[in-house]
Amino acid sequence: MTVADQVFAQAAALAGELEGRQGDLLKLLCSAAASSLAARLKEGITVEDCREDFTTAASLYALAAMNEAENGAEEFKAGDLTVKRGGSDAASRCLQKQAELLMGPYLKDRFAFLGV
């Protein structure tokens, strides 16, 4: 099973039942999340070096993006975790934060000066 297939399988399992074109959207988001995350890996670290963490983080990023795409959702479930939407999109931020924490040791620093 390729990494992309593994990311989609995990995200789909966490998402639960997908309706209509949600499966196609999730597959696209998983591919984008995996590509984006792979591009951020430190020099000398490959996807295979951190495959389990990479797969989990990419699936969390994809689920966060899917949650953002579904504006009307008041509640989001990922496995045993249920996040209810408040005034802001806390569910997506929570999933993104967990992915960042998981992949932190493997990623390049993202510090940059933007101007003075």
N, C-alpha and C positions, 0 to 999 in steps of 0.2 A: 504494500500500500504506500503510495507516495505521501509526502508531507501534506500536500494540498488536500488530498483525499482524507487524510487523518484529521486535519483541521476541520474540514466540513463535517465529518462524521461526529466529532466531538461537539461542535457547535449545534448540529441538528439534534443530538441527544439532549443537550442542555436546554435547547429551545422548546422541545416537546413537539406536539403536533403542529405541523405547518400547513397553512391553507393556501389554496390557489398557487399564485406565483411566488409565494414566500420562499419556497425551496430554491428557486432560481436566483432570487435576490440574495439569499443567504450564501449560496455557492459563490456568487460574484463578490460579495463582501469578504468572504473567507480568503479568496484568492488575493484580493487587494490588501487585506490585513497581513497575510503571509509575505507578500512581496515587500510591503512597506517595512515590516519588522526585520526581514532579512537584510534590507539595505542599511539598517541601523546597527547591525552587529559590529562589534569591535574587530579591528584588524586581527587576522589569525583565528578567529572563531567562526566556525561554520554552523549551519543549522543542525547538522548531525551531532555536533558537540553538546548541544542543549535541546535535543529534539523533543523531549517530554515537556519541558518548560515552554519551549517555543510553540508547540502545538496548543497547549493550554492558553497561553497568552494571546496567540492569534485568534483562537476561537472566542475569547472574551472580547477582543477588539471588534470582531465581526458582530457579535451579539449586541455590543454597545451601539454600533452603527445601525444595526437593524432596529434597535429600540428607538433611536433618534428618528429613523425614517417613518416609524409608526407613531405619529404625533398624538393620536387620540388615546393611546394606551394609558390607563390609570395604574396598572400593575404589571410588573415584569417578573417572570420566573426563569431561573437558571438552575436546574436541578432542585436541590432542597432549599435554595435561597430565593426568597421573594422580596422584591423591593417595590414599595408603593411610591408612585410619583407624587412629588410635592409641587411647590410653585416652580421649581426649576427641574431640570432633568437629572435628578440625583442617581437614578438607576444606571444611566450611561456613564456618568462620572465615576461611580463606584466600580463598575466593571473595568473601565479604562485604568483606574488607579491600581486595581489588583493586578492587571496585566503588566503595568509599569514596574510594580514592586517585584513581580515574579521574574521579569527579564532584566531588571536593573544591573545585575553583575555582568551581563553579556553585552550590554549596549554601549555605544560611543557616548561620550558626554555631549550634551546638547546646548552647551553654553555658547553664546555669541553676543558680540556687541552690536547693537542695532543703530547706534548713533549717539552723539554727544550734544 
